[in-house]
Each structure stands twice: as C-alpha cells, then as structure tokens.
Amino acid sequence: MQHNHRMELFACDATKDFASKVIDELNNIDRPDSERPYHLGDMKVVRFSDGEFQPQYDESVRGATVFIFQSTIPPADNLMELLLAVDAAKRASADKVVAVMPYFGWARQDRKDRPRVAIGAKLVANLLTAAGADRVMTCDLHADQIQGFFDIPVDHVYAAKVFRNEIKKMKLTNLAIAAPDMGGAKKANIFAKTLGTPMIICHKTRVKANVVGNITAIGEVEGKNIVIIDDMIDTAGTLCKAAEVLMSMGALSVRACATHGVLSGEALQRIHDSALEEVLITDTIPHPELANDSKIRIISMAPVFASIIDKVYNYESISPEFDK
C-alpha cells in the first residue's frame, strides 16, 4: 500500500543499540516502493542538573508515523523518557506515534493479589495512552491479559519461534520442556507440543517477593535433557533452584530460555554457580557486558520486530508473526 506520509524511527537512551539492529533489519527487507534506507532519527535528551530531563526531536516529524523504541527497565526514568518522547512527537504534529517497548516494565503488577496494592501494568497502559501513543508493540508480556489494559492496539510479539529454532539446533536427545512454576505451564505446554516432547512442571512456594521456598518437580525427570522456558529472569533464584532440583532428580542436563534478562542483584553470580549448562536470553534488555559470557547466550529479537514494524506500517496482516 502506498503511503502519503513517511516512517520515522527514534530511540530513547536505554534502547539505542536494539533500535539500530532493527533498522538494519528493516533496510534488508525487500520492498520496491519503500523509502529506504531508514536511519535512526535525531533525538537528544536535554538533562538538567537536578535530574530532570527533556527529549527533543532535532528533525521534523510533522505528518510522519513515528516509532519510538524504549524498554521500560528500571529506573523509572526510562518509562518517563518514553512518555515525554511520545508527548513531544504528538505536539510536533506526528500523524501516528507507536511506542515500541521490547520489555514492558511493571508487567508483574497485573492484578490485585494482595490488599492495598497498585496494578502497575494498568497504570502504565493509561500513562502511555494519555501521553498520546496510538499503538504499542511489546514482547512476551508477563501476562497476556495486559493487552486488555489498553484502549489502543497492542502488537504482542513472542520469542517462542526464535527459541524453538535454537532448541532444535541443540539436537538434544531425550529432550523435555519444563515450566519453572505453575504460571509458566501454558507457555511450556505449547513448546512441548510443537517440539513433540514431554513436559515437566516445577511447583514452587514463595516466602515473599523474590524469595523462593521449596520447589518440587512434577513429571518424568530422570534421564532427560531439560530446557526450562520462562518469560523473564530477575534474580534467577527460582531458575537456579529449579535446575538444582531437576539435576538431583536425575536429569542429564538443564538449560533455560527466557525472553527478558532482567538479571538484577546476584543473578549473574547465581547462574554461573548453578547447575545450568546454558541460559538463552534475548536482547529486549541491553546487556553488552554479556557478549562473550561462558553461560549466557543472547539471541536477537530485532528481525522479528523489524518484520512487525514493516507490516504494520504497510497495513499488512501480522497474524503469521504471532506464533507462540
């Protein structure tokens, strides 16, 4: 479909490298009528001495479809920077503003599971809409129903296809897929079905947030090469404990695939000291320091995001991309 306006791509500070990779992929997509090559637009963030900051576009976005990349990882400045960048684009007469959030922060606050707590994911959805976002693109939300917190379209990308390809390349015999907890059982079940393998569920009890009590494994563990599937690794406490339990039950090896490598606190040390043979994460959260890590391997989601952006911009169906 021919456009009467152009695509402009910008990145906030935390996601510049990822945005550059996506733009490289976009420029490799063969479209005869496109305005390639695309480039990363000129946006700077003016910082004041008290910590306040103000994004500023140094090129015109009038009438353009503007894609703004930002993973809203802590600190909260990253979310605030995205909101201000969306607001600035709207006030500069952009036709449409799309917030591209490879990692959607606050997603674990998706329900009121205790008295007197906030539902942070819903608040973030409201803030993005209030700032002027017309659409949101994100990857492996902590809970699928967060899409319903938005009154604007949400393109929810999955890393499953990317991870499945990597698991197939490993050529593991006696492969089994494991869920690290009951919440991850649905996702692990889809992996197990498509790969034609048995499934194991790890059942955990939590003492408090980020502190795991006991873990037990349900399913046939002995003699299996196990891959644990999860949406994120935060402190890595659950993951490492699950690997230890599985190995003690006779597993041949334990690996893990997790979309978002939050890796806070002692996570890296825990992973390196654990029974895990290898951990695969994606680049939705930047970790340049892990480029040559002995245990952690980073798989890029840039080709998937590039394909979605290209199709959304050209009003094409994106349903083939939503392969869980």
Contacts in CASP RR format, 6 or more apart in sequence:
PFRMAT RR
TARGET T0000
AUTHOR 0000-0000-0000
METHOD contacts of the structure
MODEL  1
MQHNHRMELFACDATKDFASKVIDELNNIDRPDSERPYHLGDMKVVRFSD
GEFQPQYDESVRGATVFIFQSTIPPADNLMELLLAVDAAKRASADKVVAV
MPYFGWARQDRKDRPRVAIGAKLVANLLTAAGADRVMTCDLHADQIQGFF
DIPVDHVYAAKVFRNEIKKMKLTNLAIAAPDMGGAKKANIFAKTLGTPMI
ICHKTRVKANVVGNITAIGEVEGKNIVIIDDMIDTAGTLCKAAEVLMSMG
ALSVRACATHGVLSGEALQRIHDSALEEVLITDTIPHPELANDSKIRIIS
MAPVFASIIDKVYNYESISPEFDK
1 314 0 8 1.000
1 315 0 8 1.000
1 316 0 8 1.000
2 33 0 8 1.000
3 65 0 8 1.000
3 313 0 8 1.000
3 314 0 8 1.000
5 63 0 8 1.000
5 64 0 8 1.000
5 65 0 8 1.000
5 95 0 8 1.000
6 35 0 8 1.000
6 63 0 8 1.000
6 64 0 8 1.000
6 65 0 8 1.000
7 35 0 8 1.000
7 38 0 8 1.000
7 64 0 8 1.000
7 65 0 8 1.000
7 67 0 8 1.000
7 313 0 8 1.000
8 41 0 8 1.000
8 59 0 8 1.000
8 61 0 8 1.000
8 64 0 8 1.000
8 65 0 8 1.000
8 66 0 8 1.000
8 67 0 8 1.000
8 94 0 8 1.000
9 19 0 8 1.000
9 22 0 8 1.000
9 23 0 8 1.000
9 26 0 8 1.000
9 38 0 8 1.000
9 39 0 8 1.000
9 40 0 8 1.000
9 41 0 8 1.000
9 66 0 8 1.000
9 67 0 8 1.000
9 69 0 8 1.000
10 19 0 8 1.000
10 40 0 8 1.000
10 41 0 8 1.000
10 43 0 8 1.000
10 57 0 8 1.000
10 66 0 8 1.000
10 67 0 8 1.000
10 68 0 8 1.000
10 69 0 8 1.000
10 85 0 8 1.000
10 89 0 8 1.000
11 18 0 8 1.000
11 19 0 8 1.000
11 20 0 8 1.000
11 40 0 8 1.000
11 43 0 8 1.000
11 68 0 8 1.000
11 69 0 8 1.000
11 70 0 8 1.000
12 43 0 8 1.000
12 45 0 8 1.000
12 55 0 8 1.000
12 68 0 8 1.000
12 69 0 8 1.000
12 70 0 8 1.000
12 78 0 8 1.000
12 81 0 8 1.000
12 82 0 8 1.000
12 85 0 8 1.000
13 45 0 8 1.000
13 78 0 8 1.000
13 81 0 8 1.000
14 70 0 8 1.000
14 71 0 8 1.000
14 73 0 8 1.000
14 78 0 8 1.000
14 81 0 8 1.000
14 286 0 8 1.000
15 69 0 8 1.000
15 70 0 8 1.000
15 71 0 8 1.000
15 102 0 8 1.000
15 286 0 8 1.000
16 40 0 8 1.000
16 69 0 8 1.000
17 283 0 8 1.000
17 286 0 8 1.000
17 288 0 8 1.000
18 69 0 8 1.000
18 71 0 8 1.000
18 102 0 8 1.000
18 283 0 8 1.000
18 284 0 8 1.000
18 286 0 8 1.000
18 301 0 8 1.000
18 302 0 8 1.000
19 40 0 8 1.000
19 69 0 8 1.000
19 100 0 8 1.000
20 40 0 8 1.000
21 283 0 8 1.000
21 300 0 8 1.000
21 302 0 8 1.000
22 69 0 8 1.000
22 100 0 8 1.000
22 302 0 8 1.000
22 305 0 8 1.000
22 306 0 8 1.000
22 309 0 8 1.000
23 38 0 8 1.000
23 39 0 8 1.000
23 40 0 8 1.000
23 306 0 8 1.000
24 302 0 8 1.000
25 302 0 8 1.000
25 303 0 8 1.000
25 305 0 8 1.000
25 306 0 8 1.000
25 307 0 8 1.000
26 36 0 8 1.000
26 38 0 8 1.000
26 306 0 8 1.000
26 309 0 8 1.000
26 310 0 8 1.000
27 36 0 8 1.000
27 37 0 8 1.000
27 38 0 8 1.000
28 306 0 8 1.000
29 306 0 8 1.000
29 307 0 8 1.000
29 310 0 8 1.000
31 310 0 8 1.000
31 314 0 8 1.000
41 59 0 8 1.000
42 57 0 8 1.000
42 58 0 8 1.000
42 59 0 8 1.000
43 55 0 8 1.000
43 56 0 8 1.000
43 57 0 8 1.000
43 58 0 8 1.000
43 85 0 8 1.000
44 55 0 8 1.000
44 56 0 8 1.000
44 58 0 8 1.000
45 53 0 8 1.000
45 54 0 8 1.000
45 55 0 8 1.000
45 56 0 8 1.000
45 81 0 8 1.000
46 53 0 8 1.000
46 54 0 8 1.000
46 55 0 8 1.000
46 56 0 8 1.000
47 53 0 8 1.000
48 54 0 8 1.000
53 77 0 8 1.000
53 80 0 8 1.000
53 81 0 8 1.000
53 84 0 8 1.000
54 84 0 8 1.000
55 81 0 8 1.000
55 84 0 8 1.000
55 85 0 8 1.000
55 88 0 8 1.000
56 88 0 8 1.000
57 88 0 8 1.000
57 89 0 8 1.000
57 92 0 8 1.000
60 92 0 8 1.000
61 89 0 8 1.000
61 92 0 8 1.000
61 93 0 8 1.000
61 94 0 8 1.000
62 92 0 8 1.000
62 93 0 8 1.000
62 94 0 8 1.000
63 93 0 8 1.000
63 94 0 8 1.000
63 95 0 8 1.000
64 94 0 8 1.000
64 95 0 8 1.000
65 94 0 8 1.000
65 95 0 8 1.000
65 96 0 8 1.000
65 98 0 8 1.000
65 313 0 8 1.000
66 89 0 8 1.000
66 94 0 8 1.000
66 96 0 8 1.000
66 97 0 8 1.000
66 98 0 8 1.000
67 98 0 8 1.000
67 100 0 8 1.000
67 309 0 8 1.000
68 82 0 8 1.000
68 85 0 8 1.000
68 86 0 8 1.000
68 89 0 8 1.000
68 97 0 8 1.000
68 98 0 8 1.000
68 99 0 8 1.000
68 100 0 8 1.000
69 100 0 8 1.000
69 102 0 8 1.000
70 78 0 8 1.000
70 79 0 8 1.000
70 81 0 8 1.000
70 82 0 8 1.000
70 85 0 8 1.000
70 99 0 8 1.000
70 100 0 8 1.000
70 101 0 8 1.000
71 78 0 8 1.000
71 101 0 8 1.000
71 102 0 8 1.000
71 103 0 8 1.000
71 105 0 8 1.000
71 284 0 8 1.000
71 285 0 8 1.000
71 286 0 8 1.000
72 78 0 8 1.000
72 79 0 8 1.000
72 82 0 8 1.000
72 101 0 8 1.000
72 103 0 8 1.000
72 104 0 8 1.000
72 105 0 8 1.000
72 106 0 8 1.000
72 124 0 8 1.000
73 103 0 8 1.000
73 105 0 8 1.000
73 262 0 8 1.000
73 285 0 8 1.000
74 264 0 8 1.000
79 105 0 8 1.000
79 106 0 8 1.000
79 124 0 8 1.000
79 127 0 8 1.000
82 99 0 8 1.000
82 101 0 8 1.000
82 128 0 8 1.000
83 127 0 8 1.000
83 128 0 8 1.000
83 131 0 8 1.000
84 131 0 8 1.000
86 97 0 8 1.000
86 99 0 8 1.000
86 128 0 8 1.000
86 131 0 8 1.000
86 132 0 8 1.000
86 133 0 8 1.000
87 131 0 8 1.000
87 132 0 8 1.000
89 97 0 8 1.000
90 97 0 8 1.000
90 131 0 8 1.000
90 132 0 8 1.000
96 134 0 8 1.000
96 135 0 8 1.000
97 132 0 8 1.000
97 133 0 8 1.000
97 134 0 8 1.000
97 135 0 8 1.000
98 133 0 8 1.000
98 134 0 8 1.000
98 135 0 8 1.000
98 136 0 8 1.000
98 137 0 8 1.000
98 309 0 8 1.000
98 312 0 8 1.000
99 128 0 8 1.000
99 133 0 8 1.000
99 135 0 8 1.000
99 136 0 8 1.000
99 137 0 8 1.000
100 137 0 8 1.000
100 138 0 8 1.000
100 305 0 8 1.000
100 309 0 8 1.000
101 136 0 8 1.000
101 137 0 8 1.000
101 138 0 8 1.000
102 138 0 8 1.000
102 139 0 8 1.000
102 282 0 8 1.000
102 283 0 8 1.000
102 284 0 8 1.000
102 285 0 8 1.000
102 301 0 8 1.000
102 305 0 8 1.000
103 138 0 8 1.000
103 139 0 8 1.000
103 260 0 8 1.000
103 284 0 8 1.000
103 285 0 8 1.000
104 121 0 8 1.000
104 124 0 8 1.000
104 138 0 8 1.000
104 139 0 8 1.000
104 141 0 8 1.000
104 142 0 8 1.000
104 146 0 8 1.000
105 121 0 8 1.000
105 124 0 8 1.000
106 120 0 8 1.000
106 121 0 8 1.000
106 123 0 8 1.000
106 124 0 8 1.000
107 121 0 8 1.000
107 141 0 8 1.000
107 142 0 8 1.000
107 143 0 8 1.000
107 146 0 8 1.000
108 121 0 8 1.000
108 142 0 8 1.000
109 117 0 8 1.000
109 118 0 8 1.000
109 119 0 8 1.000
109 120 0 8 1.000
109 121 0 8 1.000
110 119 0 8 1.000
110 120 0 8 1.000
110 121 0 8 1.000
110 122 0 8 1.000
110 142 0 8 1.000
110 143 0 8 1.000
110 145 0 8 1.000
110 146 0 8 1.000
110 149 0 8 1.000
111 119 0 8 1.000
111 143 0 8 1.000
112 119 0 8 1.000
121 142 0 8 1.000
121 143 0 8 1.000
121 146 0 8 1.000
121 149 0 8 1.000
122 149 0 8 1.000
125 146 0 8 1.000
125 148 0 8 1.000
125 149 0 8 1.000
125 150 0 8 1.000
126 149 0 8 1.000
128 136 0 8 1.000
128 150 0 8 1.000
128 152 0 8 1.000
129 150 0 8 1.000
129 151 0 8 1.000
129 152 0 8 1.000
133 152 0 8 1.000
134 152 0 8 1.000
134 153 0 8 1.000
135 152 0 8 1.000
135 153 0 8 1.000
135 154 0 8 1.000
135 155 0 8 1.000
135 312 0 8 1.000
136 150 0 8 1.000
136 152 0 8 1.000
136 153 0 8 1.000
136 154 0 8 1.000
136 155 0 8 1.000
137 154 0 8 1.000
137 155 0 8 1.000
137 157 0 8 1.000
137 305 0 8 1.000
137 308 0 8 1.000
137 309 0 8 1.000
137 312 0 8 1.000
138 154 0 8 1.000
138 155 0 8 1.000
138 156 0 8 1.000
138 157 0 8 1.000
139 156 0 8 1.000
139 157 0 8 1.000
139 158 0 8 1.000
139 159 0 8 1.000
139 259 0 8 1.000
139 260 0 8 1.000
139 282 0 8 1.000
139 284 0 8 1.000
139 301 0 8 1.000
139 304 0 8 1.000
139 305 0 8 1.000
140 156 0 8 1.000
140 157 0 8 1.000
140 158 0 8 1.000
140 159 0 8 1.000
140 231 0 8 1.000
140 232 0 8 1.000
140 259 0 8 1.000
140 260 0 8 1.000
140 284 0 8 1.000
141 147 0 8 1.000
141 156 0 8 1.000
141 231 0 8 1.000
142 231 0 8 1.000
142 232 0 8 1.000
144 156 0 8 1.000
147 154 0 8 1.000
147 156 0 8 1.000
148 154 0 8 1.000
155 308 0 8 1.000
155 312 0 8 1.000
155 318 0 8 1.000
156 322 0 8 1.000
157 301 0 8 1.000
157 304 0 8 1.000
157 305 0 8 1.000
157 308 0 8 1.000
157 321 0 8 1.000
157 322 0 8 1.000
158 322 0 8 1.000
158 323 0 8 1.000
158 324 0 8 1.000
159 257 0 8 1.000
159 259 0 8 1.000
159 282 0 8 1.000
159 299 0 8 1.000
159 301 0 8 1.000
159 304 0 8 1.000
160 187 0 8 1.000
160 190 0 8 1.000
160 191 0 8 1.000
160 323 0 8 1.000
160 324 0 8 1.000
161 304 0 8 1.000
161 323 0 8 1.000
162 282 0 8 1.000
162 299 0 8 1.000
162 301 0 8 1.000
162 304 0 8 1.000
163 191 0 8 1.000
163 229 0 8 1.000
163 257 0 8 1.000
163 280 0 8 1.000
163 299 0 8 1.000
164 191 0 8 1.000
164 194 0 8 1.000
164 195 0 8 1.000
166 257 0 8 1.000
166 280 0 8 1.000
166 299 0 8 1.000
167 175 0 8 1.000
167 191 0 8 1.000
167 195 0 8 1.000
167 227 0 8 1.000
167 257 0 8 1.000
168 195 0 8 1.000
170 255 0 8 1.000
172 225 0 8 1.000
172 227 0 8 1.000
172 253 0 8 1.000
173 225 0 8 1.000
174 223 0 8 1.000
174 224 0 8 1.000
174 225 0 8 1.000
174 252 0 8 1.000
175 195 0 8 1.000
175 197 0 8 1.000
175 224 0 8 1.000
175 225 0 8 1.000
175 226 0 8 1.000
175 227 0 8 1.000
176 192 0 8 1.000
176 197 0 8 1.000
176 198 0 8 1.000
176 199 0 8 1.000
176 200 0 8 1.000
176 220 0 8 1.000
176 221 0 8 1.000
176 224 0 8 1.000
176 225 0 8 1.000
176 226 0 8 1.000
176 227 0 8 1.000
177 188 0 8 1.000
177 191 0 8 1.000
177 192 0 8 1.000
177 195 0 8 1.000
177 197 0 8 1.000
177 198 0 8 1.000
177 199 0 8 1.000
177 200 0 8 1.000
177 226 0 8 1.000
177 227 0 8 1.000
177 228 0 8 1.000
177 229 0 8 1.000
178 188 0 8 1.000
178 199 0 8 1.000
178 200 0 8 1.000
178 201 0 8 1.000
178 202 0 8 1.000
178 217 0 8 1.000
178 226 0 8 1.000
178 227 0 8 1.000
178 228 0 8 1.000
178 229 0 8 1.000
178 242 0 8 1.000
178 246 0 8 1.000
178 254 0 8 1.000
179 185 0 8 1.000
179 187 0 8 1.000
179 188 0 8 1.000
179 189 0 8 1.000
179 199 0 8 1.000
179 200 0 8 1.000
179 201 0 8 1.000
179 202 0 8 1.000
179 228 0 8 1.000
179 229 0 8 1.000
179 230 0 8 1.000
180 202 0 8 1.000
180 204 0 8 1.000
180 228 0 8 1.000
180 229 0 8 1.000
180 230 0 8 1.000
180 238 0 8 1.000
180 239 0 8 1.000
180 242 0 8 1.000
181 201 0 8 1.000
181 202 0 8 1.000
181 203 0 8 1.000
181 204 0 8 1.000
181 238 0 8 1.000
182 201 0 8 1.000
182 203 0 8 1.000
184 229 0 8 1.000
184 230 0 8 1.000
184 231 0 8 1.000
185 199 0 8 1.000
185 201 0 8 1.000
187 229 0 8 1.000
187 230 0 8 1.000
187 231 0 8 1.000
187 324 0 8 1.000
188 199 0 8 1.000
188 201 0 8 1.000
188 229 0 8 1.000
189 199 0 8 1.000
190 324 0 8 1.000
191 197 0 8 1.000
191 227 0 8 1.000
191 229 0 8 1.000
192 198 0 8 1.000
192 199 0 8 1.000
198 219 0 8 1.000
198 220 0 8 1.000
198 224 0 8 1.000
199 219 0 8 1.000
200 217 0 8 1.000
200 218 0 8 1.000
200 219 0 8 1.000
200 220 0 8 1.000
200 221 0 8 1.000
200 224 0 8 1.000
200 226 0 8 1.000
200 246 0 8 1.000
201 217 0 8 1.000
201 218 0 8 1.000
201 219 0 8 1.000
202 215 0 8 1.000
202 216 0 8 1.000
202 217 0 8 1.000
202 218 0 8 1.000
202 228 0 8 1.000
202 238 0 8 1.000
202 242 0 8 1.000
202 245 0 8 1.000
202 246 0 8 1.000
203 215 0 8 1.000
203 216 0 8 1.000
203 217 0 8 1.000
203 218 0 8 1.000
204 212 0 8 1.000
204 213 0 8 1.000
204 214 0 8 1.000
204 215 0 8 1.000
204 238 0 8 1.000
204 241 0 8 1.000
204 242 0 8 1.000
205 212 0 8 1.000
205 213 0 8 1.000
205 214 0 8 1.000
206 212 0 8 1.000
206 213 0 8 1.000
207 213 0 8 1.000
210 234 0 8 1.000
210 235 0 8 1.000
210 237 0 8 1.000
212 237 0 8 1.000
212 238 0 8 1.000
212 241 0 8 1.000
215 238 0 8 1.000
215 241 0 8 1.000
215 242 0 8 1.000
215 245 0 8 1.000
216 245 0 8 1.000
217 242 0 8 1.000
217 245 0 8 1.000
217 246 0 8 1.000
217 249 0 8 1.000
221 246 0 8 1.000
221 249 0 8 1.000
221 250 0 8 1.000
221 251 0 8 1.000
222 249 0 8 1.000
222 250 0 8 1.000
222 251 0 8 1.000
223 250 0 8 1.000
223 251 0 8 1.000
223 252 0 8 1.000
224 251 0 8 1.000
224 252 0 8 1.000
225 251 0 8 1.000
225 252 0 8 1.000
225 253 0 8 1.000
225 255 0 8 1.000
226 246 0 8 1.000
226 251 0 8 1.000
226 253 0 8 1.000
226 254 0 8 1.000
226 255 0 8 1.000
227 254 0 8 1.000
227 255 0 8 1.000
227 256 0 8 1.000
227 257 0 8 1.000
228 239 0 8 1.000
228 242 0 8 1.000
228 243 0 8 1.000
228 254 0 8 1.000
228 255 0 8 1.000
228 256 0 8 1.000
228 257 0 8 1.000
229 256 0 8 1.000
229 257 0 8 1.000
229 258 0 8 1.000
230 239 0 8 1.000
230 256 0 8 1.000
230 257 0 8 1.000
230 258 0 8 1.000
230 259 0 8 1.000
231 258 0 8 1.000
231 259 0 8 1.000
231 260 0 8 1.000
232 258 0 8 1.000
232 259 0 8 1.000
232 260 0 8 1.000
232 261 0 8 1.000
232 262 0 8 1.000
233 239 0 8 1.000
233 256 0 8 1.000
233 258 0 8 1.000
233 260 0 8 1.000
233 261 0 8 1.000
233 262 0 8 1.000
233 263 0 8 1.000
233 267 0 8 1.000
233 271 0 8 1.000
233 279 0 8 1.000
233 281 0 8 1.000
234 262 0 8 1.000
234 263 0 8 1.000
234 264 0 8 1.000
234 267 0 8 1.000
235 264 0 8 1.000
235 265 0 8 1.000
235 266 0 8 1.000
235 267 0 8 1.000
235 270 0 8 1.000
236 263 0 8 1.000
236 266 0 8 1.000
236 267 0 8 1.000
236 268 0 8 1.000
236 270 0 8 1.000
236 271 0 8 1.000
236 274 0 8 1.000
237 267 0 8 1.000
237 270 0 8 1.000
239 256 0 8 1.000
239 258 0 8 1.000
239 271 0 8 1.000
239 274 0 8 1.000
239 276 0 8 1.000
239 279 0 8 1.000
240 270 0 8 1.000
240 271 0 8 1.000
240 273 0 8 1.000
240 274 0 8 1.000
240 275 0 8 1.000
240 276 0 8 1.000
242 254 0 8 1.000
243 254 0 8 1.000
243 256 0 8 1.000
243 274 0 8 1.000
243 275 0 8 1.000
243 276 0 8 1.000
244 274 0 8 1.000
244 275 0 8 1.000
246 254 0 8 1.000
246 275 0 8 1.000
247 254 0 8 1.000
247 275 0 8 1.000
253 277 0 8 1.000
254 275 0 8 1.000
254 276 0 8 1.000
254 277 0 8 1.000
255 276 0 8 1.000
255 277 0 8 1.000
255 278 0 8 1.000
255 279 0 8 1.000
255 280 0 8 1.000
256 276 0 8 1.000
256 278 0 8 1.000
256 279 0 8 1.000
256 280 0 8 1.000
257 279 0 8 1.000
257 280 0 8 1.000
257 281 0 8 1.000
258 279 0 8 1.000
258 280 0 8 1.000
258 281 0 8 1.000
259 281 0 8 1.000
259 282 0 8 1.000
259 284 0 8 1.000
259 301 0 8 1.000
260 281 0 8 1.000
260 282 0 8 1.000
260 284 0 8 1.000
260 285 0 8 1.000
261 281 0 8 1.000
261 282 0 8 1.000
261 284 0 8 1.000
261 285 0 8 1.000
261 287 0 8 1.000
262 285 0 8 1.000
263 281 0 8 1.000
263 285 0 8 1.000
263 287 0 8 1.000
268 296 0 8 1.000
271 279 0 8 1.000
271 295 0 8 1.000
271 296 0 8 1.000
272 294 0 8 1.000
272 295 0 8 1.000
276 295 0 8 1.000
277 295 0 8 1.000
278 295 0 8 1.000
278 296 0 8 1.000
278 297 0 8 1.000
279 295 0 8 1.000
279 296 0 8 1.000
279 297 0 8 1.000
280 296 0 8 1.000
280 297 0 8 1.000
280 298 0 8 1.000
280 299 0 8 1.000
281 287 0 8 1.000
281 296 0 8 1.000
281 297 0 8 1.000
281 298 0 8 1.000
281 299 0 8 1.000
282 298 0 8 1.000
282 299 0 8 1.000
282 300 0 8 1.000
282 301 0 8 1.000
283 298 0 8 1.000
283 299 0 8 1.000
283 300 0 8 1.000
283 301 0 8 1.000
283 302 0 8 1.000
284 301 0 8 1.000
287 296 0 8 1.000
287 298 0 8 1.000
290 296 0 8 1.000
290 298 0 8 1.000
291 298 0 8 1.000
304 321 0 8 1.000
307 321 0 8 1.000
308 318 0 8 1.000
308 321 0 8 1.000
310 316 0 8 1.000
311 317 0 8 1.000
311 318 0 8 1.000
311 321 0 8 1.000
312 318 0 8 1.000
END
